[in-house]
């Protein structure tokens, strides 16, 4: 056995270990979209093929968010909210929503989905629920 063939398995093993570490490191990276706007989210949803019939502002400050819209998609309303993770109170609220997958509004609990700094409500039971979830999660 020469020097090249004896090192070859070691080189392959090191390459595989390096690849495994890179892949596992990438999967643990937290999705960060705090610098994006709610308008960018709406544009992204449009690009996925969903038709937005209208968009209206919401009372986002009632739930400690920075921005919010109600979108009418195929006759059903969904709500989108943006939380600013640089503001401690909003960051804490977002963490609570993410932990429970719900949000409390005026004493009523609603299912909520979190993607980075954004929260989506009213998507459950929508005719395009799966498409809406895919669009939201891919932002």
PyMOL commands that set and color helices and strands:
alter all, ss='L'
color gray80, all
select helices_A, chain A and resi 3-27+38-47+60-63+88-100+129-137
alter helices_A, ss='H'
color red, helices_A
select strands_A, chain A and resi 52-57+67-73+76-82+102-105+108-115+118-121
alter strands_A, ss='S'
color yellow, strands_A
deselect
rebuild
show_as cartoon
